[in-house]
Amino acid sequence: MQLIEHSEEYKSWIEELKTEIRKSQIKAAISVNQELLKLYWKMGKSISEKIKVANWGTSVVDNVSKDLRAHFQNQQGFSRSNLFSMRKWYEFYINPGLDIGKIQQLVGQIPWGQNILIVSKSKSLEEAIFYINKTIENNWSRTILAHQIDLGFYERAGKAITNFKDTLPEPQSELAVEILKDPYKFDFLTLSEKALEKDIEEQLVKHLTSFLLELGGGFSFVGRQVPLKIDNEDFYIDLLFYHIKLKYYIVIELKSVKFRAEYAGKMNFYLSAVDDLIKTRQENPSIGLLLCKAKSGVIAEYALRGTTQPIGVAEYEIIKSIPKELKTELPTIEAIEKELATIINKNNSGEMYN
């Protein structure tokens, strides 16, 4: 007779229980974080009022820290610097026209460390809210958040030149604009100034995890040098991605030179082919991104004005290497390459459009 603990039904039941326990642990952790932030908000408000209204001065914070640490000896978070951080955090969001209740709900969704990092480095309320939403959306650790802030993600987001308003319906056009940047910063490449498209392409795939981090949340890599058979002729897309949340393909063409008007025509051709040959009826129209070494905004706008497909034009910069501490936050490229081996090992030969 088979023991109950060896039966498939029992094993399945145990896995269900484990799943429920994990869900409960996650909810508990979120709840603890929210309660802690509620406490810190109240303390920040109280400290701010005592310093400003009661005119006790900032030296009172030393006494508060000393008394609280003496009473709550097993609880961290009451150091002088952290109490000042609570005050700074509270005062950052105090604005007569601001819905404080909504702000408290928003900041309660990310850890204390990320909250303090954001208010310490943000120059405006809009920038802070932007980074809070991105942290929630992408589940950024403090290290990755700091890296994105240092690279000026806020200033670059949505800055690419596009024709999305003319080629995509709302709100899809607005969402598409938001996911593109200008410029893109490749701080993980080691290339010469005269690197060819093929060289850049190879290194972007080699450092795929870092490239995906720079592209932003929701991007999934489909392939490199993806072949298109059109009227018995072979064409090859440099890089093909898919945006999981927005449900459309993203064709990326790399140019190691300044943007030229004719690049838009070729991209228009590629997008028409992808929509006919790859996209399904359930998916949204594909969009294109031309990544160039440099561009003229006027020429790019004129070139896109007559195209029928949604296209964005942005520059890329090759800067210093990615910080060592950030590398530990990312999955290894070997792990991703193993999963994508059947895709990224395609034949690199074929027509290259320059």
N, C-alpha and C positions, 0 to 999 in steps of 0.2 A: 504494500500500500504506500502511495507517495505521500511524503510529509507535506503538510500544508505550506511550510515556508519555502518549499521547492516548486510549488505549483506556479504556473504562469499568472493565474488570477491573483495570487498573493503578491507576486513580484510587481504586477501592475498596480495593485492597491498601494503598496509601499511607495512606489514612485509618485503616485498621486498625492500621498501624504507629505512626501518630501517637497513637492512643488508648492503645496499649500503652506508649509512651514517657511519656505523661502519667501513666498509672497508676504507672509505675515512679518518676517524679519525686515523686509524692505520697507513695508508700511510703517513698522515701528521706528526704523532709522529715520524715515522722512518725518514722522511725527515728533521724534526727539529733536531733530534739527529745527523744526518749526517752532516748537516750544522754547528752545534755547534762543532763537532769534527774537521771539516775542519778548522774552526777558531782557535781552540786550537792547532792544528798541526802547523799552520802558526805562531801563537804567540810563541809556544815552539821553533820553528826554529829560529825566530827572536831574542828571548831572548838568546838562545844558542850562536848565532853568535855574538851578542853584547858583551857577557861575554868573549868569546874565542878570536874572531878576533879583535874586537875593544878594547879588554882588559879593559872593564869598571868595571869588578869585580862583584861579586854577590850582593853587596850592592845596585846596581842599581835597583834590583827587588823591594826593599822597595819603591823607588820613583815611579816606574811604577804602583805598586799596589795603592799607595796613589792617583796618578793623575787619573787613570782609574776609581776608585771607586767614586771619587769626580765628575767626568763627567757623569758616567753612574750609577746614584744613585739607580735606580730601577732595576738594573741588577746584579745578583749574579755571582760569578765565578772568580772575579778578586782579591781575597785575595792573600797575599804573598805566603802562602802554596800552593794554587792552581796554581799560576804562576810557582813555582818551579816544581810542578807536570807536567805541560805542557812541561817544558824543559826536565825533566827526561824521559817523555814518548817519546818525539821526539828523543832524543839521544839514547834511548834503541834500536831503530830500524835502526839507521844509520849504514849501512854496505856496503862497496864497491861492494860486489857481490849480493846485495839484490835489488829486484824490488820494489822500494818505492811505485809505483803506485798501485801494487797489495796489499801491506801492508796497504795502506790507505783505500782501498776498504774493506779489511777484518776487520780492527779495527772499521770502520764506522758502522758495523752491530751490535755492542754491546754498551751499555751505558758507559758514562765516568767513573762512579764508578767502573764498572767491568774492564775497561781498566787499570786504575791506580792500582787496586788490583793485576792484572796479572803481570804488569811490576815490581811491588814492591816485589813480592814473587817468580817470576820465575828466575831460575839460568842460563837459556840459551834462545836463540831465539826460538829453537825448542820447548821447554817447553811452552813458551808464546803462540806460534801459536797453540799448542795442546789445551790449555785451551780456547783460543778464539773460535776454531772450536767446542769444546764441549759445550761452553756456547751458541753458535748459534744453535747447533743441539738440545740441551735439554731445551733451554730457561731458563737457570739458573738465579736465582736472585743473588744479590751480596752475600747474606748470604750462600746460597747453594754452590756457587762458592768457597767462602772462606773455607767452610767445606771440600770440595773435595780437595782443595789444601793442607789443613792441614793434610788430611789423605794420601797425597802422591799419588793421582790418577795417575799422569803422570808416576811416577816410577813403578807403579804396572801394568799399562795397557799393555796387550799383553805379559805378562811374564809367563803365565801358560805353562806347558809342554804339548804339543799336538802332534798328528800325522796328523794334518789337511793337510799338504802339500802332504802327501801320499794318503789321502783318499778323498780329495775334489778337484774339478777343480779350476783353477784360473779364476777370482779374488775372487771367493767365499771363498777359503781357507784363503786368506789374510784378508778378512772382518771378518771371524769367529775368527781368531787369535786376532784381534783387540778388540773384545768385551769381551774377557776373561782377568781376572787379576790374580795376585798372589803376596801376599796373599789377600784374601777377609777380610775386617775388619768389624766385627759386633759390633758396638759401642752402640747398643740398646738392648742387651741381658743381662740378669742377671742369669748366670748359674755357677754351680760349675765346677771345673776342671775335675770332673769325670762324667760330664753330658753324657747321652746316646743319640744316634741318635734321638730317639723319642722326648726327651726333647728339643733338638735343633730345630728339625722340627716344634714342636708346637709353639715355641717362634718366629721362623721366619715367620710363617703364622700369628701369633698374631700381629707382627710388620711388616705387609706386605708392607706398604708404605715405611718404612725405608729400608727394604730388596730390594725393587725395585730400590730405589735410589742408593744403593750400587752396584747392578747388572749393572746399566747403562741404557741409553735411549733405547727405543724400545721393552723392555721386557714386556710381559703381562702374568699374572698368570692364569694357566689353572686349576690346582688342586693338591691336596695332597693325597698321598696313592691312586694314580690312578690305578684301577684294569686292569689287562690284563689276558684274558682267553686264555690259550694255551694248546691244546690237553687235555682238561678237567681238567687242573690244573690252580690254581689261583696264579697270581704274582701281586705285588704292587710296583709301582714307588713312591719313596719318594716325589719328587716334579716335576711337569711338567709345563714348561713355553713355551711361543711362542714368537718368535721375529718377530714383525709386519713388520719391514722394510726388513729384510732379508728372511722372509717367511720360517722359519723352526722351528720345535719343539726342545726344549732343555730339556733333561732329567737330573735332578740333584739328585745325590745320596750322602747322608751325612754319614760321618764316624767319630766317636769320637776317633778314634785311628790312628796310623800311616798307610800310604798307604801300601797295600799289592798287590802283583802281580795279585792275583786271582780276585781282584775287577774289573780289566779291562775286564776280560772274562765275568763277569756278566753284565757289562755295554754294552758290545758288543751284548749280548743276548737281553737286553732291547731295544736297538736301532733298531735291526733287527725287533723286534716285533712291535715297534711303527711305523716304516716305512711301515709295511705290514697292520697293523690294524687301524691306525689312520691317517697317512699322506695321502694326496691326490696327484694325478699326477701333479698338478700345483705347489705343494710345493717342496722345496729343501730337501735333505736328512737331517734327524735329527742329532743333535750332543749331546754328553754327557759331563757332567762336574762332576768329582769326587771331592768333597770337603772333605778334610781330615785334621785331627788335625796336622799332620806332614807328611813329605814325604822324600824319598831319590830320588834325581833327576836321578841317574843312574838306579835304579830299575824301576822308572816310565817310563823312556825312553825305557828300554828293554821290559817292559810289553806292551807298546803301539805299539812296532815295528811290532808285528805279527798280530795285530787286523785289521779287514777290515772296521770297522765303525769309524767315526771321534769322538775322545775322547780327553778331556783335563783333566789334573790333577792339582789341586791347593790346597794350604793350606788356613785355615781360622784362624783368631785371634779374640778373644773376648776382647774388650778394653772398655774404659770409656764410660759413657752414652752420648747420642746425646745431643748437646747444646740446652738449652731451647729456644733460639731465632730461632733455625732452625726448631723446632717442629711447630712453627706457620706458616712456609712456606709450610708445607705438608698437603695434605688432610687427614681428620681423618680416622683412621683405621675402625671406626664404619661404615663410609660411604662405604668404599670398601668391608668390610665384608658383608654388607647388599646386595650388588650387587652380591657377590660371594657365598652367603649362600648355594645355592644349590650344589656348588662344594666342598667347604672346610669342609662341615659337613658330609663327607663320613665316612663310617665305618672304624675305625682305626685298626681293627683286620685284621690278614692275615699274610702271610709269610714275614718276615723281613730277609734280607740277610746281615749278619755281617762278 
